[in-house]
Amino acid sequence: MIKDYIRRDLKDFTPYHAPLKEYDVKLDANENPYLHDEIVINKVKEWLNDCNNIRRYPDTDCNELRNAIAKFWQVEKENVVCGVGSDQLIDCILKVFLEPRDKVLMPTPSFSMYKLATKLNRGIPVEFTLNEDFSYDVNKILNLYNEVRPKCIFICTPNNPTGNIMTIEDIEKLLQKIECPLIIDEAYSEYIDDTMINKFREYDNLIVLKTFSKAYGLAGLRVGYGIASKSMVDAINIVIPPYHLNSLSQFLAKIVIENSEQYDKKIKEIINNRKWLIDNLKEINYVDKVYPSHANYLLIKVSDTDIAAKLEKHKILVRGYGDQGELANCIRVTVGTEEENQQLIKVMKMY
Ligand SMILES: Cc1ncc(COP(=O)(O)O)c(C=O)c1O
């Protein structure tokens, strides 16, 4: 039986699953709801017209994209590593640093990939719970660090799904006391306009992860990147597969970062929409709490625990968390366009 050949620790593993659902309004994956500008779309059309772009393998080192990212952040190309989504970088970081049964510190509740990728790389996830208001407690993390001596630490800021941040001062406090790699996942940092990127010059164990999937609207093309010291980038490159990032993704991500001001307008709009959404959600009688958010999503505690399923019947997708754990009775709603948010509120008010 094939099952007998599967690694023992993976035999009963539940794979990541995101079922395809029909929708009119999609507010379940924190994507950017706005269309790309014509400049970007025209560049794609031009690119597709040249058949060589598809016939040839992509640039395995992603030189042009890394140059564009380096220029944008005023760093050197050697400080940039690209991945097939930041998911691939999370995986590669663990792949290169973990020996079997090494421990990895990560927040809970947070982005599920840290735990999944740790297990797939034969490590042991050690979760630290966030405070009741979901804020980070640096001293708690440092105590746990001294106790378990992890190989890596993940911090997600703004944290998905809770929307809170860890301040730059607190991250530096961590960095001053630890030696292992610290991964700062800034998948949503465009919404706070603050970043740890420049600190890699002082701390060679720091890597900051960014993505084109969220504020830059390229989730379908899967482009993420990390910025770190050259020694950190070199280490990750050991395990990056050849030709990992396809040519269209490299090309389009470069165009997008070169036209980033187009996206700044949309980011501002989403932040305005978020305010509208919070005010309107608070008027709904089964909404118990809307957590403050620094990102393009809101975590909402509800007393109608079926609301995600009810919205789905109206082809509105939000993320529900069931009735277990710290996120019991919570849903996470991505901030959409004005029309999408109005549609959401209209349907929520029907119940
Ligand atoms: C916090 C966080 N990090 C990373 C990712 C993965 O992003 P990518 O699409 O670049 O793999 C996500 C996606 O949901 C996320 O929420």
The ligand as a MOL file (V3000), in Angstrom:
LIG
                    3D

  0  0  0     0  0            999 V3000
M  V30 BEGIN CTAB
M  V30 COUNTS 16 16 0 0 0
M  V30 BEGIN ATOM
M  V30 1 C 0.5560 36.7640 7.2110 0
M  V30 2 C 0.6910 36.1150 5.8870 0
M  V30 3 N 1.9100 35.7920 5.4550 0
M  V30 4 C 2.1030 35.2250 4.2640 0
M  V30 5 C 1.0230 34.9170 3.4410 0
M  V30 6 C 1.2870 34.2210 2.1610 0
M  V30 7 O 1.3900 35.0740 1.1420 0
M  V30 8 P 1.8420 34.6050 -0.3150 0
M  V30 9 O 0.6390 34.6810 -1.1640 0
M  V30 10 O 2.9130 35.5760 -0.6760 0
M  V30 11 O 2.3700 33.1960 -0.1950 0
M  V30 12 C -0.2740 35.2320 3.8500 0
M  V30 13 C -1.4200 34.8870 3.0160 0
M  V30 14 O -2.5380 34.8210 3.4330 0
M  V30 15 C -0.4330 35.8420 5.1130 0
M  V30 16 O -1.6460 36.1630 5.5650 0
M  V30 END ATOM
M  V30 BEGIN BOND
M  V30 1 1 1 2
M  V30 2 1 2 3
M  V30 3 2 2 15
M  V30 4 2 3 4
M  V30 5 1 4 5
M  V30 6 1 5 6
M  V30 7 2 5 12
M  V30 8 1 6 7
M  V30 9 1 7 8
M  V30 10 2 8 9
M  V30 11 1 8 10
M  V30 12 1 8 11
M  V30 13 1 12 13
M  V30 14 1 12 15
M  V30 15 2 13 14
M  V30 16 1 15 16
M  V30 END BOND
M  V30 END CTAB
M  END
